[in-house]
């Protein structure tokens, strides 16, 4: 089952994020909880989670709906933090949650959905192409402080 994250999903989502970025410094738990709760309250931000048959959260995506003054006022989506439990990768769960994430963007009136990956792994790029993303449509640039 794929659904919006609930307050009780905090620990599971944070566990998945540790798998996604194991080298990152951990966020102070109380600060992380405040951020998580803020995301859940914002109607333009959606954390989608996938539950296994036994109710365990095994995948997540973070959908950001961005209001827009061009394209007839149609919003666009930015998808971040796509992660599947590492022991279940390659089983099709990623494609399922990505399809649901894109459908949510389309249902919300977005005219496009974007994501970026820093991965150099060919399988990661094949995965995103298999989900309907084109690496040739735009050029991404990234600035950091």
N, CA, C and O atoms as CSV, one atom per row, in Angstrom:
chain,resi,resn,atom,element,x,y,z
A,1,UNK,N,N,0.844,-1.178,0.000
A,1,UNK,CA,C,0.000,0.000,0.000
A,1,UNK,C,C,0.893,1.246,0.000
A,1,UNK,O,O,1.879,1.317,0.734
A,2,UNK,N,N,0.533,2.212,-0.827
A,2,UNK,CA,C,1.232,3.495,-0.888
A,2,UNK,C,C,0.279,4.551,-0.348
A,2,UNK,O,O,-0.887,4.623,-0.735
A,3,UNK,N,N,0.811,5.373,0.562
A,3,UNK,CA,C,-0.018,6.385,1.219
A,3,UNK,C,C,0.846,7.555,1.653
A,3,UNK,O,O,2.075,7.481,1.626
A,4,UNK,N,N,0.189,8.639,2.053
A,4,UNK,CA,C,0.928,9.758,2.627
A,4,UNK,C,C,1.452,9.353,4.002
A,4,UNK,O,O,0.797,8.618,4.741
A,5,UNK,N,N,2.632,9.841,4.324
A,5,UNK,CA,C,3.228,9.545,5.625
A,5,UNK,C,C,2.369,10.126,6.736
A,5,UNK,O,O,1.719,11.159,6.576
A,6,UNK,N,N,2.386,9.439,7.852
A,6,UNK,CA,C,1.684,9.854,9.063
A,6,UNK,C,C,2.704,10.168,10.154
A,6,UNK,O,O,3.857,9.752,10.045
A,7,UNK,N,N,2.310,10.890,11.201
A,7,UNK,CA,C,3.258,11.205,12.274
A,7,UNK,C,C,3.982,9.971,12.818
A,7,UNK,O,O,5.159,10.057,13.167
A,8,UNK,N,N,3.307,8.840,12.896
A,8,UNK,CA,C,3.924,7.629,13.423
A,8,UNK,C,C,4.956,6.986,12.509
A,8,UNK,O,O,5.604,6.015,12.898
A,9,UNK,N,N,5.117,7.511,11.302
A,9,UNK,CA,C,6.094,6.965,10.348
A,9,UNK,C,C,7.477,7.581,10.500
A,9,UNK,O,O,8.403,7.206,9.782
A,10,UNK,N,N,7.625,8.512,11.419
A,10,UNK,CA,C,8.884,9.255,11.546
A,10,UNK,C,C,10.109,8.339,11.640
A,10,UNK,O,O,11.046,8.498,10.857
A,11,UNK,N,N,10.126,7.415,12.551
A,11,UNK,CA,C,11.308,6.559,12.752
A,11,UNK,C,C,11.606,5.733,11.520
A,11,UNK,O,O,12.770,5.574,11.152
A,12,UNK,N,N,10.584,5.204,10.877
A,12,UNK,CA,C,10.790,4.380,9.689
A,12,UNK,C,C,11.365,5.209,8.541
A,12,UNK,O,O,12.286,4.766,7.855
A,13,UNK,N,N,10.828,6.404,8.334
A,13,UNK,CA,C,11.329,7.270,7.268
A,13,UNK,C,C,12.777,7.662,7.544
A,13,UNK,O,O,13.608,7.642,6.636
A,14,UNK,N,N,13.078,8.013,8.773
A,14,UNK,CA,C,14.459,8.383,9.108
A,14,UNK,C,C,15.403,7.197,8.918
A,14,UNK,O,O,16.549,7.381,8.508
A,15,UNK,N,N,14.940,5.998,9.208
A,15,UNK,CA,C,15.755,4.809,8.963
A,15,UNK,C,C,16.048,4.621,7.490
A,15,UNK,O,O,17.171,4.280,7.120
A,16,UNK,N,N,15.057,4.837,6.646
A,16,UNK,CA,C,15.281,4.749,5.196
A,16,UNK,C,C,16.253,5.822,4.730
A,16,UNK,O,O,17.109,5.558,3.886
A,17,UNK,N,N,16.129,7.028,5.269
A,17,UNK,CA,C,17.025,8.107,4.866
A,17,UNK,C,C,18.467,7.828,5.283
A,17,UNK,O,O,19.397,8.255,4.599
A,18,UNK,N,N,18.665,7.124,6.386
A,18,UNK,CA,C,20.034,6.748,6.770
A,18,UNK,C,C,20.623,5.785,5.739
A,18,UNK,O,O,21.827,5.808,5.480
A,19,UNK,N,N,19.773,4.937,5.150
A,19,UNK,CA,C,20.239,4.049,4.085
A,19,UNK,C,C,20.538,4.841,2.814
A,19,UNK,O,O,21.477,4.523,2.085
A,20,UNK,N,N,19.739,5.867,2.555
A,20,UNK,CA,C,19.907,6.674,1.348
A,20,UNK,C,C,21.212,7.458,1.372
A,20,UNK,O,O,21.921,7.527,0.368
A,21,UNK,N,N,21.524,8.042,2.512
A,21,UNK,CA,C,22.724,8.887,2.659
A,21,UNK,C,C,23.507,8.474,3.898
A,21,UNK,O,O,23.552,9.227,4.871
A,22,UNK,N,N,24.128,7.292,3.884
A,22,UNK,CA,C,24.791,6.801,5.099
A,22,UNK,C,C,25.964,7.660,5.574
A,22,UNK,O,O,26.305,7.634,6.757
A,23,UNK,N,N,26.576,8.411,4.677
A,23,UNK,CA,C,27.730,9.220,5.067
A,23,UNK,C,C,27.332,10.583,5.626
A,23,UNK,O,O,28.176,11.294,6.171
A,24,UNK,N,N,26.057,10.960,5.498
A,24,UNK,CA,C,25.608,12.260,6.000
A,24,UNK,C,C,25.661,12.312,7.520
A,24,UNK,O,O,25.483,11.305,8.205
A,25,UNK,N,N,25.908,13.502,8.021
A,25,UNK,CA,C,25.790,13.716,9.457
A,25,UNK,C,C,24.320,13.538,9.837
A,25,UNK,O,O,23.428,13.918,9.078
A,26,UNK,N,N,24.077,12.970,10.991
A,26,UNK,CA,C,22.689,12.786,11.422
A,26,UNK,C,C,22.131,14.106,11.924
A,26,UNK,O,O,22.851,14.921,12.501
A,27,UNK,N,N,20.863,14.301,11.701
A,27,UNK,CA,C,20.161,15.483,12.179
A,27,UNK,C,C,19.748,15.234,13.621
A,27,UNK,O,O,19.333,14.133,13.982
A,28,UNK,N,N,19.868,16.266,14.434
A,28,UNK,CA,C,19.403,16.166,15.811
A,28,UNK,C,C,17.972,15.642,15.788
A,28,UNK,O,O,17.136,16.193,15.072
A,29,UNK,N,N,17.663,14.584,16.557
A,29,UNK,CA,C,16.333,13.981,16.497
A,29,UNK,C,C,15.174,14.945,16.734
A,29,UNK,O,O,14.142,14.839,16.072
A,30,UNK,N,N,15.328,15.881,17.667
A,30,UNK,CA,C,14.222,16.809,17.919
A,30,UNK,C,C,14.056,17.775,16.742
A,30,UNK,O,O,12.931,18.130,16.388
A,31,UNK,N,N,15.158,18.198,16.140
A,31,UNK,CA,C,15.082,19.063,14.961
A,31,UNK,C,C,14.483,18.292,13.786
A,31,UNK,O,O,13.640,18.819,13.060
A,32,UNK,N,N,14.918,17.044,13.597
A,32,UNK,CA,C,14.387,16.216,12.512
A,32,UNK,C,C,12.884,16.035,12.685
A,32,UNK,O,O,12.137,16.090,11.709
A,33,UNK,N,N,12.442,15.822,13.903
A,33,UNK,CA,C,11.010,15.646,14.143
A,33,UNK,C,C,10.230,16.903,13.804
A,33,UNK,O,O,9.144,16.825,13.229
A,34,UNK,N,N,10.777,18.068,14.156
A,34,UNK,CA,C,10.103,19.325,13.827
A,34,UNK,C,C,10.001,19.508,12.313
A,34,UNK,O,O,8.971,19.956,11.811
A,35,UNK,N,N,11.064,19.164,11.586
A,35,UNK,CA,C,11.055,19.269,10.125
A,35,UNK,C,C,10.030,18.300,9.545
A,35,UNK,O,O,9.241,18.671,8.677
A,36,UNK,N,N,10.042,17.069,10.022
A,36,UNK,CA,C,9.095,16.049,9.560
A,36,UNK,C,C,7.659,16.530,9.763
A,36,UNK,O,O,6.843,16.451,8.845
A,37,UNK,N,N,7.354,17.020,10.942
A,37,UNK,CA,C,6.004,17.501,11.242
A,37,UNK,C,C,5.629,18.689,10.359
A,37,UNK,O,O,4.480,18.810,9.934
A,38,UNK,N,N,6.591,19.561,10.083
A,38,UNK,CA,C,6.346,20.708,9.212
A,38,UNK,C,C,6.013,20.253,7.794
A,38,UNK,O,O,5.120,20.807,7.153
A,39,UNK,N,N,6.727,19.251,7.311
A,39,UNK,CA,C,6.445,18.700,5.984
A,39,UNK,C,C,5.032,18.134,5.947
A,39,UNK,O,O,4.288,18.378,4.996
A,40,UNK,N,N,4.662,17.387,6.968
A,40,UNK,CA,C,3.328,16.783,6.993
A,40,UNK,C,C,2.215,17.831,7.008
A,40,UNK,O,O,1.123,17.574,6.501
A,41,UNK,N,N,2.474,18.999,7.578
A,41,UNK,CA,C,1.452,20.057,7.664
A,41,UNK,C,C,1.332,20.880,6.389
A,41,UNK,O,O,0.313,21.539,6.182
A,42,UNK,N,N,2.346,20.859,5.533
A,42,UNK,CA,C,2.368,21.720,4.351
A,42,UNK,C,C,1.664,21.025,3.187
A,42,UNK,O,O,2.104,19.957,2.764
A,43,UNK,N,N,0.592,21.597,2.663
A,43,UNK,CA,C,-0.155,20.927,1.594
A,43,UNK,C,C,0.619,20.793,0.284
A,43,UNK,O,O,0.244,19.983,-0.563
A,44,UNK,N,N,1.683,21.563,0.099
A,44,UNK,CA,C,2.480,21.463,-1.129
A,44,UNK,C,C,3.643,20.479,-0.997
A,44,UNK,O,O,4.394,20.284,-1.952
A,45,UNK,N,N,3.797,19.867,0.156
A,45,UNK,CA,C,4.861,18.892,0.390
A,45,UNK,C,C,4.215,17.571,0.782
A,45,UNK,O,O,3.350,17.529,1.656
A,46,UNK,N,N,4.633,16.510,0.142
A,46,UNK,CA,C,4.044,15.210,0.430
A,46,UNK,C,C,5.131,14.155,0.547
A,46,UNK,O,O,5.905,13.940,-0.386
A,47,UNK,N,N,5.182,13.511,1.681
A,47,UNK,CA,C,6.014,12.331,1.863
A,47,UNK,C,C,5.126,11.128,1.595
A,47,UNK,O,O,4.168,10.881,2.327
A,48,UNK,N,N,5.443,10.382,0.549
A,48,UNK,CA,C,4.709,9.158,0.274
A,48,UNK,C,C,5.521,7.990,0.808
A,48,UNK,O,O,6.744,7.961,0.669
A,49,UNK,N,N,4.846,7.039,1.413
A,49,UNK,CA,C,5.513,5.833,1.899
A,49,UNK,C,C,4.800,4.608,1.344
A,49,UNK,O,O,3.608,4.641,1.038
A,50,UNK,N,N,5.554,3.538,1.225
A,50,UNK,CA,C,5.003,2.255,0.813
A,50,UNK,C,C,5.122,1.306,1.984
A,50,UNK,O,O,6.185,1.173,2.591
A,51,UNK,N,N,4.020,0.648,2.293
A,51,UNK,CA,C,4.007,-0.349,3.363
A,51,UNK,C,C,4.087,-1.740,2.765
A,51,UNK,O,O,3.516,-2.007,1.708
A,52,UNK,N,N,4.802,-2.627,3.450
A,52,UNK,CA,C,4.811,-4.043,3.089
A,52,UNK,C,C,3.509,-4.667,3.590
A,52,UNK,O,O,2.715,-4.007,4.260
A,53,UNK,N,N,3.296,-5.930,3.263
A,53,UNK,CA,C,2.078,-6.638,3.684
A,53,UNK,C,C,1.933,-6.652,5.205
A,53,UNK,O,O,0.818,-6.697,5.726
A,54,UNK,N,N,3.062,-6.612,5.915
A,54,UNK,CA,C,2.991,-6.638,7.384
A,54,UNK,C,C,2.988,-5.234,8.005
A,54,UNK,O,O,3.137,-5.091,9.218
A,55,UNK,N,N,2.819,-4.205,7.174
A,55,UNK,CA,C,2.692,-2.843,7.684
A,55,UNK,C,C,3.989,-2.092,7.891
A,55,UNK,O,O,3.973,-0.980,8.418
A,56,UNK,N,N,5.116,-2.668,7.492
A,56,UNK,CA,C,6.408,-2.007,7.650
A,56,UNK,C,C,6.618,-1.028,6.495
A,56,UNK,O,O,6.332,-1.362,5.345
A,57,UNK,N,N,7.115,0.176,6.789
A,57,UNK,CA,C,7.432,1.159,5.754
A,57,UNK,C,C,8.723,0.721,5.068
A,57,UNK,O,O,9.773,0.619,5.702
A,58,UNK,N,N,8.627,0.462,3.749
A,58,UNK,CA,C,9.762,-0.092,3.020
A,58,UNK,C,C,10.252,0.811,1.890
A,58,UNK,O,O,11.256,0.496,1.251
A,59,UNK,N,N,9.571,1.921,1.629
A,59,UNK,CA,C,10.004,2.854,0.588
A,59,UNK,C,C,9.392,4.217,0.863
A,59,UNK,O,O,8.374,4.332,1.545
A,60,UNK,N,N,10.034,5.253,0.320
A,60,UNK,CA,C,9.529,6.611,0.502
A,60,UNK,C,C,9.975,7.492,-0.656
A,60,UNK,O,O,11.014,7.259,-1.273
A,61,UNK,N,N,9.170,8.503,-0.934
A,61,UNK,CA,C,9.539,9.586,-1.855
A,61,UNK,C,C,9.060,10.892,-1.229
A,61,UNK,O,O,8.175,10.902,-0.374
A,62,UNK,N,N,9.656,11.976,-1.669
A,62,UNK,CA,C,9.302,13.297,-1.159
A,62,UNK,C,C,8.915,14.158,-2.352
A,62,UNK,O,O,9.763,14.515,-3.170
A,63,UNK,N,N,7.637,14.489,-2.449
A,63,UNK,CA,C,7.078,15.249,-3.565
A,63,UNK,C,C,6.855,16.695,-3.139
A,63,UNK,O,O,6.161,16.973,-2.161
A,64,UNK,N,N,7.460,17.607,-3.894
A,64,UNK,CA,C,7.328,19.036,-3.639
A,64,UNK,C,C,6.544,19.653,-4.790
A,64,UNK,O,O,6.976,19.561,-5.939
A,65,UNK,N,N,5.419,20.273,-4.515
A,65,UNK,CA,C,4.626,20.943,-5.531
A,65,UNK,C,C,4.984,22.422,-5.489
A,65,UNK,O,O,4.844,23.071,-4.452
A,66,UNK,N,N,5.443,22.948,-6.607
A,66,UNK,CA,C,5.931,24.323,-6.667
A,66,UNK,C,C,4.924,25.175,-7.447
A,66,UNK,O,O,4.698,24.920,-8.629
A,67,UNK,N,N,4.319,26.177,-6.812
A,67,UNK,CA,C,3.440,27.083,-7.544
A,67,UNK,C,C,4.239,27.810,-8.626
A,67,UNK,O,O,5.448,27.999,-8.490
A,68,UNK,N,N,3.564,28.215,-9.694
A,68,UNK,CA,C,4.264,28.728,-10.862
A,68,UNK,C,C,3.450,29.834,-11.517
A,68,UNK,O,O,2.225,29.745,-11.594
A,69,UNK,N,N,4.125,30.870,-11.986
A,69,UNK,CA,C,3.448,31.967,-12.676
A,69,UNK,C,C,3.506,31.833,-14.201
A,69,UNK,O,O,2.893,32.632,-14.910
A,70,UNK,N,N,4.225,30.847,-14.710
A,70,UNK,CA,C,4.241,30.597,-16.150
A,70,UNK,C,C,3.448,29.324,-16.429
A,70,UNK,O,O,2.869,28.732,-15.518
A,71,UNK,N,N,3.427,28.912,-17.686
A,71,UNK,CA,C,2.710,27.683,-18.079
A,71,UNK,C,C,1.251,27.723,-17.652
A,71,UNK,O,O,0.687,26.727,-17.201
A,72,UNK,N,N,0.656,28.897,-17.805
A,72,UNK,CA,C,-0.755,29.043,-17.455
A,72,UNK,C,C,-1.027,28.879,-15.969
A,72,UNK,O,O,-2.149,28.565,-15.569
A,73,UNK,N,N,-0.012,29.090,-15.158
A,73,UNK,CA,C,-0.163,28.948,-13.717
A,73,UNK,C,C,-0.093,27.517,-13.229
A,73,UNK,O,O,-0.351,27.246,-12.056
A,74,UNK,N,N,0.259,26.586,-14.128
A,74,UNK,CA,C,0.358,25.179,-13.716
A,74,UNK,C,C,1.591,24.977,-12.844
A,74,UNK,O,O,2.686,25.425,-13.183
A,75,UNK,N,N,1.404,24.314,-11.745
A,75,UNK,CA,C,2.517,23.990,-10.846
A,75,UNK,C,C,3.426,22.960,-11.492
A,75,UNK,O,O,3.074,22.339,-12.495
A,76,UNK,N,N,4.602,22.790,-10.900
A,76,UNK,CA,C,5.488,21.702,-11.296
A,76,UNK,C,C,5.936,20.974,-10.041
A,76,UNK,O,O,5.794,21.475,-8.926
A,77,UNK,N,N,6.476,19.790,-10.244
A,77,UNK,CA,C,6.861,18.956,-9.104
A,77,UNK,C,C,8.359,18.713,-9.106
A,77,UNK,O,O,8.991,18.594,-10.155
A,78,UNK,N,N,8.904,18.642,-7.916
A,78,UNK,CA,C,10.284,18.225,-7.701
A,78,UNK,C,C,10.221,17.022,-6.763
A,78,UNK,O,O,9.628,17.086,-5.686
A,79,UNK,N,N,10.829,15.949,-7.183
A,79,UNK,CA,C,10.835,14.714,-6.391
A,79,UNK,C,C,12.219,14.528,-5.806
A,79,UNK,O,O,13.223,14.626,-6.511
A,80,UNK,N,N,12.265,14.263,-4.529
A,80,UNK,CA,C,13.527,14.095,-3.807
A,80,UNK,C,C,13.473,12.841,-2.951
A,80,UNK,O,O,12.409,12.265,-2.723
A,81,UNK,N,N,14.627,12.438,-2.490
A,81,UNK,CA,C,14.773,11.409,-1.455
A,81,UNK,C,C,13.979,10.137,-1.767
A,81,UNK,O,O,13.189,9.657,-0.955
A,82,UNK,N,N,14.214,9.617,-2.957
A,82,UNK,CA,C,13.601,8.355,-3.379
A,82,UNK,C,C,14.419,7.227,-2.763
A,82,UNK,O,O,15.621,7.123,-3.006
A,83,UNK,N,N,13.769,6.383,-1.966
A,83,UNK,CA,C,14.522,5.319,-1.299
A,83,UNK,C,C,13.639,4.096,-1.088
A,83,UNK,O,O,12.463,4.198,-0.738
A,84,UNK,N,N,14.250,2.939,-1.314
A,84,UNK,CA,C,13.628,1.643,-1.026
A,84,UNK,C,C,14.538,0.927,-0.046
A,84,UNK,O,O,15.761,0.979,-0.177
A,85,UNK,N,N,13.950,0.258,0.936
A,85,UNK,CA,C,14.713,-0.558,1.890
A,85,UNK,C,C,15.761,-1.352,1.111
A,85,UNK,O,O,15.440,-2.033,0.137
A,86,UNK,N,N,17.021,-1.256,1.553
A,86,UNK,CA,C,18.128,-1.822,0.772
A,86,UNK,C,C,17.992,-3.314,0.500
A,86,UNK,O,O,18.470,-3.786,-0.531
A,87,UNK,N,N,17.366,-4.060,1.377
A,87,UNK,CA,C,17.217,-5.503,1.151
A,87,UNK,C,C,16.136,-5.818,0.131
A,87,UNK,O,O,16.011,-6.963,-0.303
A,88,UNK,N,N,15.345,-4.810,-0.261
A,88,UNK,CA,C,14.246,-5.021,-1.204
A,88,UNK,C,C,14.471,-4.323,-2.548
A,88,UNK,O,O,13.590,-4.336,-3.408
A,89,UNK,N,N,15.627,-3.724,-2.728
A,89,UNK,CA,C,15.905,-3.034,-3.990
A,89,UNK,C,C,15.975,-4.042,-5.130
A,89,UNK,O,O,16.438,-5.170,-4.962
A,90,UNK,N,N,15.509,-3.608,-6.280
A,90,UNK,CA,C,15.495,-4.475,-7.451
A,90,UNK,C,C,14.267,-5.364,-7.541
A,90,UNK,O,O,14.195,-6.229,-8.413
A,91,UNK,N,N,13.303,-5.168,-6.657
A,91,UNK,CA,C,12.105,-6.020,-6.645
A,91,UNK,C,C,10.887,-5.347,-7.275
A,91,UNK,O,O,9.804,-5.931,-7.292
A,92,UNK,N,N,11.046,-4.138,-7.790
A,92,UNK,CA,C,9.936,-3.437,-8.421
A,92,UNK,C,C,9.219,-2.447,-7.522
A,92,UNK,O,O,8.345,-1.713,-7.984
A,93,UNK,N,N,9.575,-2.414,-6.243
A,93,UNK,CA,C,8.906,-1.487,-5.326
A,93,UNK,C,C,9.192,-0.030,-5.688
A,93,UNK,O,O,8.321,0.831,-5.566
A,94,UNK,N,N,10.407,0.234,-6.130
A,94,UNK,CA,C,10.770,1.599,-6.510
A,94,UNK,C,C,9.916,2.112,-7.653
A,94,UNK,O,O,9.455,3.253,-7.625
A,95,UNK,N,N,9.705,1.279,-8.653
A,95,UNK,CA,C,8.865,1.696,-9.786
A,95,UNK,C,C,7.429,1.926,-9.336
A,95,UNK,O,O,6.757,2.827,-9.839
A,96,UNK,N,N,6.956,1.120,-8.396
A,96,UNK,CA,C,5.590,1.295,-7.909
A,96,UNK,C,C,5.414,2.618,-7.174
A,96,UNK,O,O,4.444,3.339,-7.408
A,97,UNK,N,N,6.349,2.933,-6.288
A,97,UNK,CA,C,6.193,4.180,-5.530
A,97,UNK,C,C,6.460,5.383,-6.422
A,97,UNK,O,O,5.864,6.439,-6.211
A,98,UNK,N,N,7.339,5.257,-7.410
A,98,UNK,CA,C,7.559,6.367,-8.337
A,98,UNK,C,C,6.324,6.600,-9.201
A,98,UNK,O,O,5.974,7.750,-9.465
A,99,UNK,N,N,5.655,5.534,-9.647
A,99,UNK,CA,C,4.419,5.694,-10.432
A,99,UNK,C,C,3.368,6.411,-9.600
A,99,UNK,O,O,2.670,7.286,-10.112
A,100,UNK,N,N,3.244,6.056,-8.330
A,100,UNK,CA,C,2.273,6.715,-7.452
A,100,UNK,C,C,2.652,8.174,-7.212
A,100,UNK,O,O,1.780,9.039,-7.134
A,101,UNK,N,N,3.941,8.447,-7.097
A,101,UNK,CA,C,4.408,9.813,-6.880
A,101,UNK,C,C,4.105,10.670,-8.101
A,101,UNK,O,O,3.612,11.790,-7.969
A,102,UNK,N,N,4.397,10.150,-9.285
A,102,UNK,CA,C,4.086,10.892,-10.507
A,102,UNK,C,C,2.576,11.094,-10.651
A,102,UNK,O,O,2.131,12.173,-11.043
A,103,UNK,N,N,1.797,10.077,-10.339
A,103,UNK,CA,C,0.348,10.217,-10.432
A,103,UNK,C,C,-0.158,11.307,-9.493
A,103,UNK,O,O,-1.057,12.068,-9.850
A,104,UNK,N,N,0.409,11.382,-8.311
A,104,UNK,CA,C,0.040,12.445,-7.366
A,104,UNK,C,C,0.365,13.811,-7.965
A,104,UNK,O,O,-0.431,14.743,-7.849
A,105,UNK,N,N,1.526,13.935,-8.601
A,105,UNK,CA,C,1.890,15.207,-9.247
A,105,UNK,C,C,0.893,15.548,-10.353
A,105,UNK,O,O,0.444,16.690,-10.453
A,106,UNK,N,N,0.546,14.568,-11.178
A,106,UNK,CA,C,-0.408,14.830,-12.268
A,106,UNK,C,C,-1.785,15.170,-11.696
A,106,UNK,O,O,-2.462,16.068,-12.195
A,107,UNK,N,N,-2.195,14.456,-10.655
A,107,UNK,CA,C,-3.490,14.734,-10.029
A,107,UNK,C,C,-3.544,16.135,-9.436
A,107,UNK,O,O,-4.613,16.740,-9.345
A,108,UNK,N,N,-2.390,16.642,-9.035
A,108,UNK,CA,C,-2.319,17.982,-8.449
A,108,UNK,C,C,-2.137,19.062,-9.518
A,108,UNK,O,O,-1.941,20.230,-9.181
A,109,UNK,N,N,-2.198,18.691,-10.802
A,109,UNK,CA,C,-2.152,19.658,-11.891
A,109,UNK,C,C,-0.767,20.067,-12.342
A,109,UNK,O,O,-0.624,21.059,-13.056
A,110,UNK,N,N,0.245,19.339,-11.950
A,110,UNK,CA,C,1.599,19.685,-12.370
A,110,UNK,C,C,1.778,19.409,-13.865
A,110,UNK,O,O,1.271,18.420,-14.394
A,111,UNK,N,N,2.513,20.309,-14.535
A,111,UNK,CA,C,2.763,20.112,-15.954
A,111,UNK,C,C,4.066,19.354,-16.208
A,111,UNK,O,O,4.318,18.899,-17.324
A,112,UNK,N,N,4.889,19.221,-15.172
A,112,UNK,CA,C,6.117,18.432,-15.286
A,112,UNK,C,C,6.555,18.007,-13.903
A,112,UNK,O,O,6.144,18.588,-12.898
A,113,UNK,N,N,7.391,16.991,-13.862
A,113,UNK,CA,C,8.019,16.532,-12.619
A,113,UNK,C,C,9.500,16.383,-12.893
A,113,UNK,O,O,9.905,15.857,-13.930
A,114,UNK,N,N,10.297,16.848,-11.960
A,114,UNK,CA,C,11.748,16.806,-12.112
A,114,UNK,C,C,12.367,16.111,-10.914
A,114,UNK,O,O,11.811,16.105,-9.816
A,115,UNK,N,N,13.522,15.529,-11.150
A,115,UNK,CA,C,14.353,15.047,-10.063
A,115,UNK,C,C,15.791,15.088,-10.518
A,115,UNK,O,O,16.078,15.132,-11.714
A,116,UNK,N,N,16.671,15.075,-9.579
A,116,UNK,CA,C,18.104,15.012,-9.859
A,116,UNK,C,C,18.673,13.866,-9.048
A,116,UNK,O,O,18.174,13.534,-7.972
A,117,UNK,N,N,19.723,13.270,-9.581
A,117,UNK,CA,C,20.454,12.265,-8.827
A,117,UNK,C,C,21.939,12.560,-8.945
A,117,UNK,O,O,22.424,12.994,-9.990
A,118,UNK,N,N,22.633,12.321,-7.882
A,118,UNK,CA,C,24.085,12.449,-7.898
A,118,UNK,C,C,24.752,11.113,-8.191
A,118,UNK,O,O,25.978,11.024,-8.262
A,119,UNK,N,N,23.948,10.090,-8.358
A,119,UNK,CA,C,24.491,8.754,-8.589
A,119,UNK,C,C,25.154,8.657,-9.948
A,119,UNK,O,O,24.663,9.207,-10.934
A,120,UNK,N,N,26.256,7.963,-9.990
A,120,UNK,CA,C,26.939,7.658,-11.250
A,120,UNK,C,C,26.678,6.209,-11.664
A,120,UNK,O,O,27.204,5.742,-12.674
A,121,UNK,N,N,25.869,5.506,-10.884
A,121,UNK,CA,C,25.584,4.097,-11.134
A,121,UNK,C,C,24.636,3.964,-12.326
A,121,UNK,O,O,23.540,4.525,-12.297
A,122,UNK,N,N,25.029,3.235,-13.370
A,122,UNK,CA,C,24.156,3.085,-14.538
A,122,UNK,C,C,22.774,2.539,-14.196
A,122,UNK,O,O,21.791,2.944,-14.816
A,123,UNK,N,N,22.672,1.639,-13.236
A,123,UNK,CA,C,21.375,1.068,-12.875
A,123,UNK,C,C,20.436,2.134,-12.311
A,123,UNK,O,O,19.227,2.069,-12.537
A,124,UNK,N,N,20.971,3.105,-11.588
A,124,UNK,CA,C,20.140,4.187,-11.052
A,124,UNK,C,C,19.553,5.003,-12.192
A,124,UNK,O,O,18.369,5.339,-12.179
A,125,UNK,N,N,20.382,5.320,-13.175
A,125,UNK,CA,C,19.904,6.100,-14.319
A,125,UNK,C,C,18.908,5.294,-15.149
A,125,UNK,O,O,17.929,5.846,-15.650
A,126,UNK,N,N,19.149,4.014,-15.294
A,126,UNK,CA,C,18.203,3.145,-16.006
A,126,UNK,C,C,16.868,3.097,-15.258
A,126,UNK,O,O,15.803,3.101,-15.876
A,127,UNK,N,N,16.933,3.052,-13.940
A,127,UNK,CA,C,15.713,3.049,-13.129
A,127,UNK,C,C,14.880,4.294,-13.415
A,127,UNK,O,O,13.684,4.187,-13.686
A,128,UNK,N,N,15.498,5.474,-13.359
A,128,UNK,CA,C,14.745,6.708,-13.580
A,128,UNK,C,C,14.223,6.800,-15.009
A,128,UNK,O,O,13.106,7.269,-15.226
A,129,UNK,N,N,15.007,6.363,-15.980
A,129,UNK,CA,C,14.500,6.325,-17.361
A,129,UNK,C,C,13.302,5.381,-17.448
A,129,UNK,O,O,12.324,5.686,-18.130
A,130,UNK,N,N,13.370,4.242,-16.766
A,130,UNK,CA,C,12.276,3.285,-16.755
A,130,UNK,C,C,11.020,3.810,-16.075
A,130,UNK,O,O,9.923,3.297,-16.296
A,131,UNK,N,N,11.188,4.841,-15.243
A,131,UNK,CA,C,10.044,5.465,-14.573
A,131,UNK,C,C,9.458,6.607,-15.405
A,131,UNK,O,O,8.484,7.237,-14.995
A,132,UNK,N,N,10.051,6.874,-16.570
A,132,UNK,CA,C,9.509,7.906,-17.457
A,132,UNK,C,C,10.277,9.213,-17.492
A,132,UNK,O,O,9.837,10.166,-18.135
A,133,UNK,N,N,11.420,9.280,-16.812
A,133,UNK,CA,C,12.211,10.503,-16.798
A,133,UNK,C,C,13.212,10.499,-17.947
A,133,UNK,O,O,13.783,9.462,-18.286
A,134,UNK,N,N,13.413,11.662,-18.536
A,134,UNK,CA,C,14.384,11.814,-19.616
A,134,UNK,C,C,15.591,12.599,-19.116
A,134,UNK,O,O,15.435,13.666,-18.522
A,135,UNK,N,N,16.790,12.081,-19.352
A,135,UNK,CA,C,17.976,12.836,-18.945
A,135,UNK,C,C,18.331,13.940,-19.942
A,135,UNK,O,O,19.246,14.726,-19.698
A,136,UNK,N,N,17.614,14.000,-21.055
A,136,UNK,CA,C,17.952,14.939,-22.124
A,136,UNK,C,C,17.060,16.168,-22.180
A,136,UNK,O,O,17.322,17.077,-22.968
A,137,UNK,N,N,16.010,16.220,-21.364
A,137,UNK,CA,C,15.027,17.300,-21.474
A,137,UNK,C,C,15.532,18.628,-20.916
A,137,UNK,O,O,15.186,19.684,-21.445
A,138,UNK,N,N,16.329,18.597,-19.878
A,138,UNK,CA,C,16.826,19.806,-19.232
A,138,UNK,C,C,18.277,19.579,-18.808
A,138,UNK,O,O,18.757,18.446,-18.757
A,139,UNK,N,N,18.954,20.671,-18.510
A,139,UNK,CA,C,20.284,20.602,-17.931
A,139,UNK,C,C,20.178,21.106,-16.501
A,139,UNK,O,O,19.660,22.197,-16.260
A,140,UNK,N,N,20.657,20.336,-15.575
A,140,UNK,CA,C,20.590,20.723,-14.166
A,140,UNK,C,C,21.920,21.346,-13.742
A,140,UNK,O,O,22.994,20.891,-14.135
A,141,UNK,N,N,21.818,22.389,-12.940
A,141,UNK,CA,C,22.963,23.016,-12.313
A,141,UNK,C,C,22.707,23.052,-10.824
A,141,UNK,O,O,21.562,23.178,-10.390
A,142,UNK,N,N,23.744,22.946,-10.053
A,142,UNK,CA,C,23.607,22.900,-8.609
A,142,UNK,C,C,24.603,23.858,-7.983
A,142,UNK,O,O,25.786,23.839,-8.325
A,143,UNK,N,N,24.139,24.686,-7.080
A,143,UNK,CA,C,25.011,25.571,-6.303
A,143,UNK,C,C,24.853,25.212,-4.836
A,143,UNK,O,O,23.762,24.866,-4.382
A,144,UNK,N,N,25.936,25.296,-4.114
A,144,UNK,CA,C,25.911,25.064,-2.665
A,144,UNK,C,C,26.614,26.201,-1.969
A,144,UNK,O,O,27.507,26.831,-2.536
A,145,UNK,N,N,26.213,26.468,-0.737
A,145,UNK,CA,C,26.882,27.571,-0.028
A,145,UNK,C,C,28.323,27.227,0.288
A,145,UNK,O,O,29.035,28.038,0.881
